Amino acid sequence: MKYSINWDLGSIFPGGSQSPQLKEKITQMEKELTTLSTQVQQWKPEEDKPEYDRLKEILNVQDKLDNGLTQAFTFVEAVHSANVNDTHAVALYGKLFDLMSRQQTIATILNKAFVAFSDEEWEHLLEHSSFQPIAFVLDESRTHGKELLSEREEALINQLSVDGFQGWSNHYDSLVAKVKIPYTNKEGQTIELSAGQAQNKMYGDPDPEVREQVFAAWETAWSNDTSLFADTLNHLAGFRLANYKAHHVDDFLKRPLEYNRMKQETLDAMWQSVSRHKQPFVDYLNRKAALFGKEKLDWQDIEAPIIMGQAEPKHYTFDEGVDFIIDNFNKFSPKMADFAKYALENSWVEAEDRPGKAPGGYCSDLPESQESRIFMTYSNSPNEVATLAHEIGHAFHSDVMRDLPIKNQHYAMNVAETASTFAEMIVADATVKDAETDEERITLLDTKMQNALAMFLNIHARFLFETRFYTERKQGIVTGERLNEIMTEAQKEAYQNALGSYHPAFWSSKLHFYIADVPFYNFPYTFGYLFSLGIYARSLEEGADFEDQYIALLRDTGSMTTEDLAMKHLGVDLTKPDFWESGIKIMEKDVETFLSLTEAYVNE
């Protein structure tokens, strides 16, 4: 193979989860946390002004620890993702979460010290040349500090979160590690698929009988332990809601919006625009159902490939997929293409299709190495090529920010999905343009459309589910049976009853509902998708001049609100429907093309 299908973790910490270097790194960070804690507790702003040299030192140590903890966590996450049965990695999670809890307690003390500044003194500090570049982040910390409880109370919450909040999230990983999906092939052999393998086959196999068999087994597998998954989700949400209540936060969307640095008005404008423009995508689903000889699509058919006439399913070996990505990145951004080539040649990607891996895909940062690592399960379809491009987009986003102040490199999830979705869109669009016949173009256009269907329908269902779940969870425990009902109701509403069957156990199988540190891990995807559509349209208009503008936008993602980012770089108001609807209309054109190309096949 030209490119390795397995990543290199040994260059980070040799020895896997039992690496002596990792153990030494953790011991070193424990000492650094003790030192930082003493520095913060002893810091007296009155004695430190006007130059605030001690604060500079504190922030530098804080940044170093941030990078160190991220480096270690990314490594442990990678080891565990590659082998979900690695119990040593699970134990390391607990240790790192403990260190992160201590780090958060120290940050609490510092933020409360910021709150004690008068507004005049605070403005004076932010004007200092050492702090002006990170003024936005410091001011954000001070604002958050105003809602904090006492240092002792916040420290207690952080400590309890390790075995409570984070513990339940880790428990979900343990449950997932045991999930096996039986599959009987055409030779009559029954094999056990991991969740990741089953998901690819369930959604991507061209044989409807295979999809139906795997989906039935998938639904059963996740339903077998409904009570355990329900306990996990309820206690995660219960801890989060109790924490909100302690901080006098009644609206469970307040923190997710703050985390994503966006306004409620922006979120409302986005979902209202999506809801008003669903009919074309329902028409798309209905047409696909007709092509499959069905009145309505079943859940497992939504992402199934369409094979028309003499067209064959498009396949890309891993090497071919990588080269296709690099070639098409190069048309928009040579810097992005060079980066992708470097990442693949240096084994940043784990893509092998094998048992024992975690489901899904992700990209995680290694700030000390100034690298990233990408995890996925590759199975030669155009969809996996797009997924790989998506994750490389994340890595490129981090890479273009390496020279910025460390505090300005931490961007929110919604804008994080912008670079990744932009990269994915380049590749998905290229596969359609690369088609040699209308039959092949139909197949590839369907693959491209999966992103739009996910963002406008599937993600909307997740948002509706989570909103309704949290509303009911405030009143008490929500049973597994009720969670199935809420999920089914949300899917029917989001898909406008366009499907013949739904996925009640989806809430059990989706990791995003169980992530402790990021609540409402759904709407940022739709935001990033529509935001990237606007950027993509701009790139087509401006051609070669766009690359530097795009990178400039990415570099600002960690140091301003999303509304300010959009206004500065795109000149648009995100609280108004115009921008969102313009993005949706771009995808409506693909729907029109698909309906036109397939018209003859349903009228034969």
Stockholm file with secondary structure:
# STOCKHOLM 1.0

chainA/1-604         MKYSINWDLGSIFPGGSQSPQLKEKITQMEKELTTLSTQVQQWKPEEDKPEYDRLKEILNVQDKLDNGLTQAFTFVEAVHSANVNDTHAVALYGKLFDLMSRQQTIATILNKAFVAFSDEEWEHLLEHSSFQPIAFVLDESRTHGKELLSEREEALINQLSVDGFQGWSNHYDSLVAKVKIPYTNKEGQTIELSAGQAQNKMYGDPDPEVREQVFAAWETAWSNDTSLFADTLNHLAGFRLANYKAHHVDDFLKRPLEYNRMKQETLDAMWQSVSRHKQPFVDYLNRKAALFGKEKLDWQDIEAPIIMGQAEPKHYTFDEGVDFIIDNFNKFSPKMADFAKYALENSWVEAEDRPGKAPGGYCSDLPESQESRIFMTYSNSPNEVATLAHEIGHAFHSDVMRDLPIKNQHYAMNVAETASTFAEMIVADATVKDAETDEERITLLDTKMQNALAMFLNIHARFLFETRFYTERKQGIVTGERLNEIMTEAQKEAYQNALGSYHPAFWSSKLHFYIADVPFYNFPYTFGYLFSLGIYARSLEEGADFEDQYIALLRDTGSMTTEDLAMKHLGVDLTKPDFWESGIKIMEKDVETFLSLTEAYVNE
#=GR chainA/1-604 SS CCSCSSCCCTTTSTTGGGCHHHHHHHHHHHHHHHHHHHHHHHCCHHHHTTTTHHHHHHHHHHHHHHHHHHHHHHHHHHHHHHCTTCHHHHHHHHHHHHHHHHHHHHHHHHHHHHHTSCHHHHHHHHHSTTTGGGHHHHHHHHHHHTTCCCHHHHHHHHHHHHHTHHHHHHHHHHHHHTCCEEEECTTSCEEEECHHHHHHHHHHCSCHHHHHHHHHHHHHHHHTTHHHHHHHHHHHHHHHHHHHHHTTCCCTTHHHHHHTTCCHHHHHHHHHHHHHTCHHHHHHHHHHHHHTTCSSBCGGGTTCCCCCTTCCCCCCCHHHHHHHHHHHHHHHCHHHHHHHHHHHHTTCEECCCCTTCCSSCEEEEETTTTEEEEECCCCSSHHHHHHHHHHHHHHHHHHTTTTSCGGGGCCCHHHHHHHHHHHHHHHHHHHHHTCSSHHHHHHHHHHHHHHHHIIIIIHHHHHHHHHHHHHHHTTSCCCHHHHHHHHHHHHHHHTTTCBSCCCTTHHHHCGGGGCSSSSSCSHHHHHHHHHHHHHHHHHHHHGGGHHHHHHHHHHTTTSSCHHHHHHHHHCCCTTSHHHHHHHHHHHHHHHHHHHHHHHHHHCC
#=GC SS_cons         CCSCSSCCCTTTSTTGGGCHHHHHHHHHHHHHHHHHHHHHHHCCHHHHTTTTHHHHHHHHHHHHHHHHHHHHHHHHHHHHHHCTTCHHHHHHHHHHHHHHHHHHHHHHHHHHHHHTSCHHHHHHHHHSTTTGGGHHHHHHHHHHHTTCCCHHHHHHHHHHHHHTHHHHHHHHHHHHHTCCEEEECTTSCEEEECHHHHHHHHHHCSCHHHHHHHHHHHHHHHHTTHHHHHHHHHHHHHHHHHHHHHTTCCCTTHHHHHHTTCCHHHHHHHHHHHHHTCHHHHHHHHHHHHHTTCSSBCGGGTTCCCCCTTCCCCCCCHHHHHHHHHHHHHHHCHHHHHHHHHHHHTTCEECCCCTTCCSSCEEEEETTTTEEEEECCCCSSHHHHHHHHHHHHHHHHHHTTTTSCGGGGCCCHHHHHHHHHHHHHHHHHHHHHTCSSHHHHHHHHHHHHHHHHIIIIIHHHHHHHHHHHHHHHTTSCCCHHHHHHHHHHHHHHHTTTCBSCCCTTHHHHCGGGGCSSSSSCSHHHHHHHHHHHHHHHHHHHHGGGHHHHHHHHHHTTTSSCHHHHHHHHHCCCTTSHHHHHHHHHHHHHHHHHHHHHHHHHHCC
//
